[in-house]
Amino acid sequence: MTAVIYRPAGGGAPVLSPADRSNPLQTYVLPVPGQPLVVLSWRASRDSSLSVPPGTPRLVDRPGLVVVPKPATKETFSLAGTEKTYYRSVGGR
């Protein structure tokens, strides 16, 4: 299991995500005050491609790492590989 720690630049208290189980597409919800975030991470390769719901802004977009605002309703993200597609849903309550 892994987790994500967000350390605010202004020196505020760090924010921790709950740990995620081992999965090729890992999701972490960071309860950042004012704008909860979702961190999606995976082992990037030439054969992998992440799909996000239409209209979802990517605040960070790097190979193997995408950060988006936490959706107000449940949204599904997918990671397509050469042999299998993995799905993760986040958002809502």
Gaussian input, Z-matrix of N, CA and C with variables (Angstrom, degrees):
# hf/3-21g

backbone

0 1
 N
 C     1     B1
 C     2     B2     1     A1
 N     3     B3     2     A2     1     D1
 C     4     B4     3     A3     2     D2
 C     5     B5     4     A4     3     D3
 N     6     B6     5     A5     4     D4
 C     7     B7     6     A6     5     D5
 C     8     B8     7     A7     6     D6
 N     9     B9     8     A8     7     D7
 C    10    B10     9     A9     8     D8
 C    11    B11    10    A10     9     D9
 N    12    B12    11    A11    10    D10
 C    13    B13    12    A12    11    D11
 C    14    B14    13    A13    12    D12
 N    15    B15    14    A14    13    D13
 C    16    B16    15    A15    14    D14
 C    17    B17    16    A16    15    D15
 N    18    B18    17    A17    16    D16
 C    19    B19    18    A18    17    D17
 C    20    B20    19    A19    18    D18
 N    21    B21    20    A20    19    D19
 C    22    B22    21    A21    20    D20
 C    23    B23    22    A22    21    D21
 N    24    B24    23    A23    22    D22
 C    25    B25    24    A24    23    D23
 C    26    B26    25    A25    24    D24
 N    27    B27    26    A26    25    D25
 C    28    B28    27    A27    26    D26
 C    29    B29    28    A28    27    D27
 N    30    B30    29    A29    28    D28
 C    31    B31    30    A30    29    D29
 C    32    B32    31    A31    30    D30
 N    33    B33    32    A32    31    D31
 C    34    B34    33    A33    32    D32
 C    35    B35    34    A34    33    D33
 N    36    B36    35    A35    34    D34
 C    37    B37    36    A36    35    D35
 C    38    B38    37    A37    36    D36
 N    39    B39    38    A38    37    D37
 C    40    B40    39    A39    38    D38
 C    41    B41    40    A40    39    D39
 N    42    B42    41    A41    40    D40
 C    43    B43    42    A42    41    D41
 C    44    B44    43    A43    42    D42
 N    45    B45    44    A44    43    D43
 C    46    B46    45    A45    44    D44
 C    47    B47    46    A46    45    D45
 N    48    B48    47    A47    46    D46
 C    49    B49    48    A48    47    D47
 C    50    B50    49    A49    48    D48
 N    51    B51    50    A50    49    D49
 C    52    B52    51    A51    50    D50
 C    53    B53    52    A52    51    D51
 N    54    B54    53    A53    52    D52
 C    55    B55    54    A54    53    D53
 C    56    B56    55    A55    54    D54
 N    57    B57    56    A56    55    D55
 C    58    B58    57    A57    56    D56
 C    59    B59    58    A58    57    D57
 N    60    B60    59    A59    58    D58
 C    61    B61    60    A60    59    D59
 C    62    B62    61    A61    60    D60
 N    63    B63    62    A62    61    D61
 C    64    B64    63    A63    62    D62
 C    65    B65    64    A64    63    D63
 N    66    B66    65    A65    64    D64
 C    67    B67    66    A66    65    D65
 C    68    B68    67    A67    66    D66
 N    69    B69    68    A68    67    D67
 C    70    B70    69    A69    68    D68
 C    71    B71    70    A70    69    D69
 N    72    B72    71    A71    70    D70
 C    73    B73    72    A72    71    D71
 C    74    B74    73    A73    72    D72
 N    75    B75    74    A74    73    D73
 C    76    B76    75    A75    74    D74
 C    77    B77    76    A76    75    D75
 N    78    B78    77    A77    76    D76
 C    79    B79    78    A78    77    D77
 C    80    B80    79    A79    78    D78
 N    81    B81    80    A80    79    D79
 C    82    B82    81    A81    80    D80
 C    83    B83    82    A82    81    D81
 N    84    B84    83    A83    82    D82
 C    85    B85    84    A84    83    D83
 C    86    B86    85    A85    84    D84
 N    87    B87    86    A86    85    D85
 C    88    B88    87    A87    86    D86
 C    89    B89    88    A88    87    D87
 N    90    B90    89    A89    88    D88
 C    91    B91    90    A90    89    D89
 C    92    B92    91    A91    90    D90
 N    93    B93    92    A92    91    D91
 C    94    B94    93    A93    92    D92
 C    95    B95    94    A94    93    D93
 N    96    B96    95    A95    94    D94
 C    97    B97    96    A96    95    D95
 C    98    B98    97    A97    96    D96
 N    99    B99    98    A98    97    D97
 C   100   B100    99    A99    98    D98
 C   101   B101   100   A100    99    D99
 N   102   B102   101   A101   100   D100
 C   103   B103   102   A102   101   D101
 C   104   B104   103   A103   102   D102
 N   105   B105   104   A104   103   D103
 C   106   B106   105   A105   104   D104
 C   107   B107   106   A106   105   D105
 N   108   B108   107   A107   106   D106
 C   109   B109   108   A108   107   D107
 C   110   B110   109   A109   108   D108
 N   111   B111   110   A110   109   D109
 C   112   B112   111   A111   110   D110
 C   113   B113   112   A112   111   D111
 N   114   B114   113   A113   112   D112
 C   115   B115   114   A114   113   D113
 C   116   B116   115   A115   114   D114
 N   117   B117   116   A116   115   D115
 C   118   B118   117   A117   116   D116
 C   119   B119   118   A118   117   D117
 N   120   B120   119   A119   118   D118
 C   121   B121   120   A120   119   D119
 C   122   B122   121   A121   120   D120
 N   123   B123   122   A122   121   D121
 C   124   B124   123   A123   122   D122
 C   125   B125   124   A124   123   D123
 N   126   B126   125   A125   124   D124
 C   127   B127   126   A126   125   D125
 C   128   B128   127   A127   126   D126
 N   129   B129   128   A128   127   D127
 C   130   B130   129   A129   128   D128
 C   131   B131   130   A130   129   D129
 N   132   B132   131   A131   130   D130
 C   133   B133   132   A132   131   D131
 C   134   B134   133   A133   132   D132
 N   135   B135   134   A134   133   D133
 C   136   B136   135   A135   134   D134
 C   137   B137   136   A136   135   D135
 N   138   B138   137   A137   136   D136
 C   139   B139   138   A138   137   D137
 C   140   B140   139   A139   138   D138
 N   141   B141   140   A140   139   D139
 C   142   B142   141   A141   140   D140
 C   143   B143   142   A142   141   D141
 N   144   B144   143   A143   142   D142
 C   145   B145   144   A144   143   D143
 C   146   B146   145   A145   144   D144
 N   147   B147   146   A146   145   D145
 C   148   B148   147   A147   146   D146
 C   149   B149   148   A148   147   D147
 N   150   B150   149   A149   148   D148
 C   151   B151   150   A150   149   D149
 C   152   B152   151   A151   150   D150
 N   153   B153   152   A152   151   D151
 C   154   B154   153   A153   152   D152
 C   155   B155   154   A154   153   D153
 N   156   B156   155   A155   154   D154
 C   157   B157   156   A156   155   D155
 C   158   B158   157   A157   156   D156
 N   159   B159   158   A158   157   D157
 C   160   B160   159   A159   158   D158
 C   161   B161   160   A160   159   D159
 N   162   B162   161   A161   160   D160
 C   163   B163   162   A162   161   D161
 C   164   B164   163   A163   162   D162
 N   165   B165   164   A164   163   D163
 C   166   B166   165   A165   164   D164
 C   167   B167   166   A166   165   D165
 N   168   B168   167   A167   166   D166
 C   169   B169   168   A168   167   D167
 C   170   B170   169   A169   168   D168
 N   171   B171   170   A170   169   D169
 C   172   B172   171   A171   170   D170
 C   173   B173   172   A172   171   D171
 N   174   B174   173   A173   172   D172
 C   175   B175   174   A174   173   D173
 C   176   B176   175   A175   174   D174
 N   177   B177   176   A176   175   D175
 C   178   B178   177   A177   176   D176
 C   179   B179   178   A178   177   D177
 N   180   B180   179   A179   178   D178
 C   181   B181   180   A180   179   D179
 C   182   B182   181   A181   180   D180
 N   183   B183   182   A182   181   D181
 C   184   B184   183   A183   182   D182
 C   185   B185   184   A184   183   D183
 N   186   B186   185   A185   184   D184
 C   187   B187   186   A186   185   D185
 C   188   B188   187   A187   186   D186
 N   189   B189   188   A188   187   D187
 C   190   B190   189   A189   188   D188
 C   191   B191   190   A190   189   D189
 N   192   B192   191   A191   190   D190
 C   193   B193   192   A192   191   D191
 C   194   B194   193   A193   192   D192
 N   195   B195   194   A194   193   D193
 C   196   B196   195   A195   194   D194
 C   197   B197   196   A196   195   D195
 N   198   B198   197   A197   196   D196
 C   199   B199   198   A198   197   D197
 C   200   B200   199   A199   198   D198
 N   201   B201   200   A200   199   D199
 C   202   B202   201   A201   200   D200
 C   203   B203   202   A202   201   D201
 N   204   B204   203   A203   202   D202
 C   205   B205   204   A204   203   D203
 C   206   B206   205   A205   204   D204
 N   207   B207   206   A206   205   D205
 C   208   B208   207   A207   206   D206
 C   209   B209   208   A208   207   D207
 N   210   B210   209   A209   208   D208
 C   211   B211   210   A210   209   D209
 C   212   B212   211   A211   210   D210
 N   213   B213   212   A212   211   D211
 C   214   B214   213   A213   212   D212
 C   215   B215   214   A214   213   D213
 N   216   B216   215   A215   214   D214
 C   217   B217   216   A216   215   D215
 C   218   B218   217   A217   216   D216
 N   219   B219   218   A218   217   D217
 C   220   B220   219   A219   218   D218
 C   221   B221   220   A220   219   D219
 N   222   B222   221   A221   220   D220
 C   223   B223   222   A222   221   D221
 C   224   B224   223   A223   222   D222
 N   225   B225   224   A224   223   D223
 C   226   B226   225   A225   224   D224
 C   227   B227   226   A226   225   D225
 N   228   B228   227   A227   226   D226
 C   229   B229   228   A228   227   D227
 C   230   B230   229   A229   228   D228
 N   231   B231   230   A230   229   D229
 C   232   B232   231   A231   230   D230
 C   233   B233   232   A232   231   D231
 N   234   B234   233   A233   232   D232
 C   235   B235   234   A234   233   D233
 C   236   B236   235   A235   234   D234
 N   237   B237   236   A236   235   D235
 C   238   B238   237   A237   236   D236
 C   239   B239   238   A238   237   D237
 N   240   B240   239   A239   238   D238
 C   241   B241   240   A240   239   D239
 C   242   B242   241   A241   240   D240
 N   243   B243   242   A242   241   D241
 C   244   B244   243   A243   242   D242
 C   245   B245   244   A244   243   D243
 N   246   B246   245   A245   244   D244
 C   247   B247   246   A246   245   D245
 C   248   B248   247   A247   246   D246
 N   249   B249   248   A248   247   D247
 C   250   B250   249   A249   248   D248
 C   251   B251   250   A250   249   D249
 N   252   B252   251   A251   250   D250
 C   253   B253   252   A252   251   D251
 C   254   B254   253   A253   252   D252
 N   255   B255   254   A254   253   D253
 C   256   B256   255   A255   254   D254
 C   257   B257   256   A256   255   D255
 N   258   B258   257   A257   256   D256
 C   259   B259   258   A258   257   D257
 C   260   B260   259   A259   258   D258
 N   261   B261   260   A260   259   D259
 C   262   B262   261   A261   260   D260
 C   263   B263   262   A262   261   D261
 N   264   B264   263   A263   262   D262
 C   265   B265   264   A264   263   D263
 C   266   B266   265   A265   264   D264
 N   267   B267   266   A266   265   D265
 C   268   B268   267   A267   266   D266
 C   269   B269   268   A268   267   D267
 N   270   B270   269   A269   268   D268
 C   271   B271   270   A270   269   D269
 C   272   B272   271   A271   270   D270
 N   273   B273   272   A272   271   D271
 C   274   B274   273   A273   272   D272
 C   275   B275   274   A274   273   D273
 N   276   B276   275   A275   274   D274
 C   277   B277   276   A276   275   D275
 C   278   B278   277   A277   276   D276

   B1=1.4448
   B2=1.5289
   B3=1.3054
   B4=1.4545
   B5=1.5186
   B6=1.3150
   B7=1.4601
   B8=1.5209
   B9=1.3314
   B10=1.4544
   B11=1.5221
   B12=1.3376
   B13=1.4627
   B14=1.5202
   B15=1.3409
   B16=1.4565
   B17=1.5188
   B18=1.3371
   B19=1.4597
   B20=1.5244
   B21=1.3355
   B22=1.4606
   B23=1.5276
   B24=1.3261
   B25=1.4604
   B26=1.5250
   B27=1.3188
   B28=1.4595
   B29=1.5127
   B30=1.3154
   B31=1.4457
   B32=1.5117
   B33=1.3308
   B34=1.4593
   B35=1.5238
   B36=1.3077
   B37=1.4646
   B38=1.5282
   B39=1.3343
   B40=1.4729
   B41=1.5259
   B42=1.3264
   B43=1.4544
   B44=1.5206
   B45=1.3260
   B46=1.4641
   B47=1.5149
   B48=1.3192
   B49=1.4620
   B50=1.5164
   B51=1.3244
   B52=1.4610
   B53=1.5260
   B54=1.3116
   B55=1.4585
   B56=1.5184
   B57=1.3211
   B58=1.4656
   B59=1.5201
   B60=1.3062
   B61=1.4594
   B62=1.5185
   B63=1.2916
   B64=1.4666
   B65=1.5152
   B66=1.3055
   B67=1.4537
   B68=1.5163
   B69=1.3130
   B70=1.4704
   B71=1.5326
   B72=1.3393
   B73=1.4599
   B74=1.5229
   B75=1.3197
   B76=1.4546
   B77=1.5136
   B78=1.3257
   B79=1.4594
   B80=1.5204
   B81=1.3136
   B82=1.4535
   B83=1.5191
   B84=1.3166
   B85=1.4600
   B86=1.5241
   B87=1.3288
   B88=1.4555
   B89=1.5224
   B90=1.3299
   B91=1.4669
   B92=1.5324
   B93=1.3243
   B94=1.4626
   B95=1.5277
   B96=1.3371
   B97=1.4660
   B98=1.5328
   B99=1.3256
   B100=1.4569
   B101=1.5142
   B102=1.3170
   B103=1.4616
   B104=1.5293
   B105=1.3377
   B106=1.4634
   B107=1.5288
   B108=1.3172
   B109=1.4666
   B110=1.5136
   B111=1.3336
   B112=1.4539
   B113=1.5235
   B114=1.3173
   B115=1.4583
   B116=1.5227
   B117=1.3282
   B118=1.4647
   B119=1.5263
   B120=1.3215
   B121=1.4577
   B122=1.5234
   B123=1.3243
   B124=1.4538
   B125=1.5163
   B126=1.3002
   B127=1.4605
   B128=1.5259
   B129=1.3151
   B130=1.4654
   B131=1.5313
   B132=1.3278
   B133=1.4634
   B134=1.5222
   B135=1.3192
   B136=1.4635
   B137=1.5157
   B138=1.3432
   B139=1.4607
   B140=1.5268
   B141=1.3314
   B142=1.4646
   B143=1.5264
   B144=1.3378
   B145=1.4594
   B146=1.5264
   B147=1.3365
   B148=1.4535
   B149=1.5235
   B150=1.3285
   B151=1.4662
   B152=1.5215
   B153=1.3326
   B154=1.4637
   B155=1.5264
   B156=1.3421
   B157=1.4631
   B158=1.5319
   B159=1.3277
   B160=1.4615
   B161=1.5330
   B162=1.3133
   B163=1.4519
   B164=1.5204
   B165=1.3190
   B166=1.4636
   B167=1.5258
   B168=1.3365
   B169=1.4654
   B170=1.5272
   B171=1.3163
   B172=1.4675
   B173=1.5215
   B174=1.3314
   B175=1.4581
   B176=1.5243
   B177=1.3196
   B178=1.4624
   B179=1.5123
   B180=1.3158
   B181=1.4691
   B182=1.5233
   B183=1.3191
   B184=1.4645
   B185=1.5176
   B186=1.3193
   B187=1.4686
   B188=1.5366
   B189=1.3033
   B190=1.4558
   B191=1.5143
   B192=1.3379
   B193=1.4624
   B194=1.5232
   B195=1.3334
   B196=1.4598
   B197=1.5220
   B198=1.3378
   B199=1.4648
   B200=1.5212
   B201=1.3312
   B202=1.4713
   B203=1.5295
   B204=1.3464
   B205=1.4654
   B206=1.5307
   B207=1.3274
   B208=1.4694
   B209=1.5214
   B210=1.3413
   B211=1.4635
   B212=1.5313
   B213=1.3207
   B214=1.4660
   B215=1.5269
   B216=1.3344
   B217=1.4620
   B218=1.5248
   B219=1.3046
   B220=1.4610
   B221=1.5287
   B222=1.3293
   B223=1.4609
   B224=1.5224
   B225=1.3290
   B226=1.4564
   B227=1.5246
   B228=1.3153
   B229=1.4582
   B230=1.5250
   B231=1.3335
   B232=1.4604
   B233=1.5236
   B234=1.3119
   B235=1.4575
   B236=1.5222
   B237=1.3211
   B238=1.4679
   B239=1.5200
   B240=1.3136
   B241=1.4577
   B242=1.5143
   B243=1.3117
   B244=1.4608
   B245=1.5197
   B246=1.3257
   B247=1.4564
   B248=1.5225
   B249=1.3299
   B250=1.4541
   B251=1.5247
   B252=1.3395
   B253=1.4580
   B254=1.5225
   B255=1.3243
   B256=1.4580
   B257=1.5242
   B258=1.3308
   B259=1.4527
   B260=1.5188
   B261=1.3258
   B262=1.4597
   B263=1.5165
   B264=1.3173
   B265=1.4677
   B266=1.5151
   B267=1.3373
   B268=1.4592
   B269=1.5224
   B270=1.3203
   B271=1.4599
   B272=1.5091
   B273=1.3255
   B274=1.4544
   B275=1.5045
   B276=1.2976
   B277=1.4720
   B278=1.4610
   A1=109.04
   A2=114.18
   A3=120.21
   A4=108.79
   A5=116.40
   A6=122.16
   A7=108.12
   A8=116.42
   A9=122.24
   A10=108.21
   A11=115.41
   A12=121.75
   A13=107.97
   A14=116.41
   A15=122.09
   A16=107.43
   A17=116.26
   A18=121.56
   A19=108.32
   A20=117.92
   A21=120.39
   A22=112.17
   A23=116.43
   A24=121.74
   A25=111.58
   A26=117.68
   A27=121.53
   A28=114.32
   A29=118.22
   A30=121.05
   A31=114.74
   A32=117.72
   A33=121.16
   A34=111.20
   A35=114.74
   A36=120.40
   A37=111.03
   A38=117.84
   A39=120.06
   A40=110.74
   A41=115.48
   A42=122.42
   A43=107.54
   A44=116.99
   A45=122.64
   A46=110.99
   A47=116.21
   A48=120.67
   A49=108.22
   A50=117.01
   A51=118.44
   A52=108.86
   A53=117.02
   A54=120.75
   A55=110.45
   A56=115.13
   A57=121.76
   A58=108.19
   A59=115.92
   A60=119.65
   A61=109.03
   A62=116.09
   A63=119.38
   A64=109.39
   A65=115.59
   A66=123.11
   A67=105.90
   A68=119.32
   A69=119.50
   A70=113.33
   A71=118.23
   A72=121.73
   A73=107.25
   A74=116.24
   A75=120.30
   A76=109.97
   A77=115.82
   A78=121.63
   A79=109.38
   A80=115.06
   A81=121.90
   A82=107.58
   A83=116.98
   A84=121.48
   A85=106.90
   A86=115.65
   A87=121.65
   A88=108.55
   A89=117.89
   A90=120.35
   A91=111.39
   A92=116.84
   A93=121.55
   A94=108.37
   A95=118.26
   A96=119.87
   A97=111.15
   A98=116.07
   A99=121.34
   A100=114.30
   A101=118.60
   A102=120.71
   A103=110.00
   A104=117.51
   A105=119.30
   A106=109.60
   A107=115.83
   A108=121.88
   A109=111.32
   A110=115.32
   A111=122.37
   A112=107.01
   A113=115.33
   A114=121.67
   A115=107.09
   A116=116.17
   A117=121.83
   A118=107.25
   A119=116.60
   A120=118.99
   A121=109.77
   A122=114.54
   A123=122.26
   A124=108.38
   A125=116.67
   A126=121.06
   A127=107.20
   A128=116.17
   A129=121.26
   A130=111.11
   A131=114.54
   A132=121.31
   A133=107.96
   A134=116.00
   A135=119.73
   A136=111.85
   A137=116.44
   A138=120.96
   A139=113.74
   A140=118.30
   A141=119.70
   A142=110.10
   A143=114.62
   A144=120.55
   A145=109.19
   A146=116.40
   A147=121.36
   A148=109.83
   A149=116.51
   A150=122.34
   A151=108.44
   A152=115.24
   A153=121.06
   A154=107.93
   A155=118.00
   A156=120.02
   A157=111.35
   A158=117.57
   A159=121.18
   A160=111.66
   A161=116.01
   A162=121.12
   A163=115.15
   A164=117.81
   A165=120.76
   A166=109.66
   A167=117.40
   A168=118.66
   A169=111.07
   A170=116.24
   A171=121.62
   A172=107.68
   A173=116.11
   A174=120.72
   A175=110.72
   A176=116.54
   A177=124.14
   A178=105.88
   A179=117.04
   A180=121.15
   A181=108.43
   A182=115.55
   A183=122.36
   A184=108.21
   A185=117.36
   A186=118.39
   A187=110.65
   A188=116.22
   A189=121.70
   A190=115.19
   A191=118.05
   A192=120.91
   A193=110.77
   A194=115.89
   A195=121.87
   A196=107.58
   A197=116.09
   A198=121.84
   A199=107.28
   A200=115.63
   A201=121.83
   A202=108.52
   A203=117.27
   A204=118.70
   A205=109.70
   A206=116.50
   A207=119.83
   A208=108.78
   A209=117.40
   A210=119.69
   A211=111.57
   A212=115.46
   A213=120.88
   A214=111.29
   A215=116.46
   A216=121.64
   A217=108.40
   A218=116.12
   A219=120.11
   A220=110.76
   A221=116.19
   A222=123.22
   A223=108.59
   A224=116.27
   A225=120.87
   A226=110.35
   A227=114.93
   A228=123.83
   A229=107.15
   A230=117.30
   A231=118.85
   A232=110.98
   A233=114.60
   A234=123.03
   A235=107.17
   A236=115.69
   A237=120.49
   A238=109.03
   A239=115.54
   A240=122.49
   A241=109.07
   A242=116.94
   A243=119.47
   A244=112.69
   A245=117.42
   A246=119.21
   A247=114.49
   A248=117.76
   A249=119.67
   A250=110.05
   A251=115.79
   A252=122.00
   A253=108.02
   A254=115.64
   A255=122.21
   A256=108.35
   A257=116.68
   A258=122.40
   A259=109.98
   A260=115.97
   A261=121.87
   A262=107.75
   A263=116.60
   A264=122.21
   A265=109.00
   A266=115.87
   A267=122.09
   A268=109.05
   A269=115.24
   A270=120.35
   A271=111.87
   A272=114.08
   A273=119.31
   A274=110.31
   A275=115.57
   A276=120.13
   A277=112.23
   D1=146.77
   D2=176.94
   D3=-133.13
   D4=168.33
   D5=178.20
   D6=-145.70
   D7=171.79
   D8=179.33
   D9=-121.56
   D10=137.76
   D11=175.40
   D12=-114.98
   D13=130.52
   D14=175.88
   D15=-110.28
   D16=121.92
   D17=178.23
   D18=-109.98
   D19=110.02
   D20=-179.27
   D21=-59.43
   D22=142.49
   D23=-178.76
   D24=-63.28
   D25=-30.80
   D26=-177.69
   D27=-78.11
   D28=3.74
   D29=178.23
   D30=86.92
   D31=13.70
   D32=177.89
   D33=-69.56
   D34=178.76
   D35=-179.83
   D36=-67.03
   D37=138.80
   D38=177.16
   D39=-64.40
   D40=150.71
   D41=177.77
   D42=-114.68
   D43=130.82
   D44=-177.83
   D45=-109.02
   D46=143.89
   D47=172.20
   D48=-92.50
   D49=156.85
   D50=168.71
   D51=-65.08
   D52=151.63
   D53=178.84
   D54=-67.92
   D55=148.61
   D56=178.84
   D57=-108.73
   D58=146.81
   D59=176.46
   D60=-74.47
   D61=163.05
   D62=178.19
   D63=-66.03
   D64=122.85
   D65=-179.33
   D66=-157.89
   D67=141.66
   D68=179.34
   D69=-55.59
   D70=-33.36
   D71=174.38
   D72=-112.01
   D73=108.21
   D74=-178.20
   D75=-100.61
   D76=141.31
   D77=178.21
   D78=-124.39
   D79=141.66
   D80=178.80
   D81=-134.33
   D82=132.13
   D83=175.29
   D84=-101.27
   D85=121.40
   D86=177.17
   D87=-104.66
   D88=115.58
   D89=-178.75
   D90=-79.32
   D91=62.23
   D92=179.49
   D93=-69.58
   D94=127.00
   D95=-179.58
   D96=-57.82
   D97=131.95
   D98=178.22
   D99=89.17
   D100=-27.13
   D101=178.28
   D102=-158.72
   D103=85.72
   D104=176.34
   D105=-57.92
   D106=141.42
   D107=-176.51
   D108=-119.43
   D109=156.44
   D110=171.28
   D111=-119.61
   D112=127.78
   D113=176.66
   D114=-106.38
   D115=125.94
   D116=176.13
   D117=-112.07
   D118=130.00
   D119=179.21
   D120=-137.28
   D121=150.54
   D122=-179.92
   D123=-160.17
   D124=165.70
   D125=175.90
   D126=-80.92
   D127=107.56
   D128=-175.58
   D129=-71.22
   D130=143.02
   D131=174.25
   D132=-151.48
   D133=170.02
   D134=177.86
   D135=-63.67
   D136=-23.78
   D137=-175.23
   D138=-97.25
   D139=3.32
   D140=-179.52
   D141=-108.46
   D142=145.67
   D143=-178.50
   D144=-145.02
   D145=125.31
   D146=179.04
   D147=-92.86
   D148=134.93
   D149=174.77
   D150=-116.16
   D151=133.33
   D152=177.28
   D153=-116.33
   D154=158.10
   D155=178.71
   D156=-58.10
   D157=147.34
   D158=179.18
   D159=-54.03
   D160=138.32
   D161=177.65
   D162=81.93
   D163=0.15
   D164=-179.94
   D165=-79.08
   D166=118.76
   D167=178.95
   D168=-75.50
   D169=135.37
   D170=176.23
   D171=-95.90
   D172=106.42
   D173=-179.21
   D174=-72.62
   D175=-34.42
   D176=172.47
   D177=-131.56
   D178=133.93
   D179=-179.04
   D180=-141.47
   D181=95.99
   D182=-179.94
   D183=-131.78
   D184=159.29
   D185=177.33
   D186=-56.82
   D187=120.03
   D188=178.64
   D189=85.03
   D190=1.14
   D191=-177.78
   D192=-149.94
   D193=123.81
   D194=173.91
   D195=-135.19
   D196=136.33
   D197=175.92
   D198=-119.93
   D199=129.76
   D200=-179.81
   D201=-133.07
   D202=158.16
   D203=171.55
   D204=-63.77
   D205=145.76
   D206=177.72
   D207=-65.94
   D208=124.95
   D209=-179.85
   D210=-67.19
   D211=147.46
   D212=178.67
   D213=-70.38
   D214=-30.93
   D215=176.76
   D216=-119.05
   D217=164.56
   D218=-178.39
   D219=-62.38
   D220=127.50
   D221=178.46
   D222=-126.42
   D223=150.58
   D224=-178.70
   D225=-112.51
   D226=133.02
   D227=177.49
   D228=-112.90
   D229=147.81
   D230=-178.57
   D231=-134.62
   D232=146.69
   D233=176.08
   D234=-120.07
   D235=113.37
   D236=179.88
   D237=-95.59
   D238=129.42
   D239=174.44
   D240=-115.15
   D241=-171.62
   D242=-178.37
   D243=-70.12
   D244=-31.49
   D245=-175.04
   D246=-117.41
   D247=-15.84
   D248=-174.24
   D249=-153.30
   D250=153.37
   D251=174.27
   D252=-115.35
   D253=134.50
   D254=-179.13
   D255=-110.08
   D256=139.45
   D257=-177.87
   D258=-121.45
   D259=141.16
   D260=173.61
   D261=-138.09
   D262=135.96
   D263=178.31
   D264=-113.27
   D265=136.08
   D266=177.27
   D267=-142.29
   D268=164.09
   D269=176.28
   D270=109.93
   D271=178.64
   D272=-177.26
   D273=72.14
   D274=-157.61
   D275=-178.77
   D276=-88.20

